């Protein structure tokens, strides 16, 4: 069994942002998946006051940042700018899960030429079973051409 603690990046260098519209029935599971699978990261939930109340009630180690402007991307940008020390960032919707293989992706951090890490995303059914995987481009050399053609070669949920 591999010990992934060697791949841990110092606290604060990995930022996980979770934008939310407010009370989400899935937020506790999303936060628990980050706690289990993201190592010693900084987790920031951005949303309205109801999200802060929910976080306080859950007693989970995550920071709350009140949203300045509503919307997914303004909230993500707000957390990124407020968390100046991060080196790597990803975001999860308040109903997404970070799966156990996430820490393996941190191996690529050892290579100073790495700017982006991405992987497959599985979509789960209501009973928690994966029912489909989003395809990604497995050959990094083709990313630039695909993006220039307007084809998305990866999903935001699988990108670090």
C-alpha positions in Angstrom: 0.0 0.0 0.0 1.3 3.4 -0.9 1.7 6.2 1.6 0.4 9.3 0.0 1.6 11.5 2.9 4.8 12.1 0.9 2.7 13.9 -1.8 0.9 16.2 0.6 1.4 19.8 -0.1 1.7 22.2 2.8 -1.6 23.5 4.3 -2.9 26.5 2.5 -1.2 25.6 -0.8 -4.2 23.5 -1.9 -7.4 25.5 -2.0 -10.8 23.8 -2.5 -13.6 26.2 -3.1 -17.2 25.2 -2.7 -19.7 27.9 -4.0 -23.2 27.4 -2.8 -26.6 29.1 -3.2 -27.4 28.4 0.5 -28.6 25.4 2.4 -27.7 22.3 0.4 -28.8 18.9 1.5 -25.6 17.5 -0.1 -23.1 20.0 1.4 -22.4 17.8 4.4 -21.4 14.9 2.1 -19.4 17.2 -0.1 -17.4 18.6 2.8 -16.9 15.1 4.3 -15.4 13.9 0.9 -13.0 16.9 0.9 -12.0 16.1 4.5 -11.4 12.4 3.6 -9.7 12.8 0.2 -7.9 16.2 -0.1 -5.4 15.9 2.7 -4.4 19.1 4.5 -6.1 21.5 2.2 -7.8 24.9 2.9 -11.5 24.5 2.2 -13.6 27.6 1.6 -17.4 27.7 1.2 -18.7 30.8 -0.5 -22.4 31.7 -0.2 -25.2 33.5 1.6 -25.7 33.7 5.3 -27.7 30.4 5.3 -24.5 28.6 4.2 -22.6 30.0 7.2 -25.4 28.8 9.5 -25.3 25.4 7.9 -21.5 25.1 8.3 -21.7 26.2 11.9 -24.3 23.5 12.6 -22.2 20.8 10.8 -19.1 21.5 12.9 -16.9 20.7 9.9 -13.4 22.3 9.4 -14.1 24.6 6.5 -14.0 28.4 6.2 -17.0 30.5 5.3 -16.7 33.5 3.0 -19.8 35.6 2.5 -20.5 36.1 -1.2 -20.0 39.6 -2.5 -21.7 39.0 -5.8 -24.1 36.1 -6.5 -23.1 33.5 -9.0 -20.8 30.5 -9.4 -17.8 32.2 -11.1 -17.8 35.4 -9.0 -17.9 33.3 -5.9 -14.9 31.1 -7.1 -12.9 34.2 -8.1 -13.7 35.8 -4.7 -12.3 32.8 -2.8 -9.3 32.6 -5.0 -8.4 36.3 -4.5 -9.1 36.1 -0.7 -6.9 33.1 -0.3 -3.6 34.6 -1.7 -1.2 31.8 -0.6 -2.6 28.9 -2.7 -0.5 27.2 -5.4 -3.2 24.7 -6.5 -6.9 25.2 -6.7 -10.0 23.3 -7.5 -13.7 23.8 -6.9 -16.6 21.6 -6.3 -20.3 22.3 -6.6 -22.1 21.8 -3.3 -23.4 18.5 -4.5 -20.1 17.1 -5.9 -17.8 14.5 -4.2 -14.0 14.3 -4.1 -13.2 10.7 -4.6 -10.3 8.6 -3.0 -8.0 8.8 -6.0 -7.7 12.6 -5.7 -4.4 12.6 -3.7 -2.7 10.5 -6.4 -3.1 13.5 -8.8 -0.7 15.4 -6.5 2.2 13.3 -7.8 2.3 15.7 -10.8 3.2 18.6 -8.5 6.8 17.2 -8.3 7.2 18.3 -11.9 7.8 22.1 -12.0 6.4 22.1 -15.6 2.9 21.1 -14.4 0.4 23.9 -14.7 -2.9 21.9 -14.7 -3.9 18.4 -13.5 -7.1 16.9 -14.7 -8.9 13.6 -14.6 -12.1 11.7 -15.2 -15.3 12.7 -13.6 -18.0 10.2 -12.8 -21.7 11.1 -12.5 -23.6 9.5 -9.7 -27.2 8.4 -9.5 -29.4 9.3 -6.6 -28.4 6.0 -4.9 -24.7 7.0 -5.0 -23.7 4.6 -7.8 -21.7 5.9 -10.8 -23.7 5.6 -14.0 -21.6 7.4 -16.5 -18.1 8.9 -16.9 -17.4 12.2 -18.6 -14.9 11.6 -21.4 -11.6 13.6 -21.3 -8.7 14.0 -23.7 -6.0 11.6 -22.4 -3.2 13.1 -24.5 -2.1 16.5 -23.1 -0.4 17.5 -26.3 -3.8 17.7 -28.0 -5.4 20.1 -25.4 -4.4 23.3 -27.1 -5.8 22.3 -30.5 -9.1 21.1 -28.9 -9.5 24.3 -26.9 -8.7 26.4 -29.9 -11.5 24.5 -31.8 -14.0 25.2 -29.0 -14.0 21.6 -27.7 -13.7 21.2 -24.0 -11.2 18.4 -23.4 -11.9 18.2 -19.6 -14.5 19.1 -17.0 -14.1 21.7 -14.3 -15.0 19.1 -11.6 -11.9 17.1 -12.5 -9.4 19.9 -12.8 -6.8 21.0 -10.3 
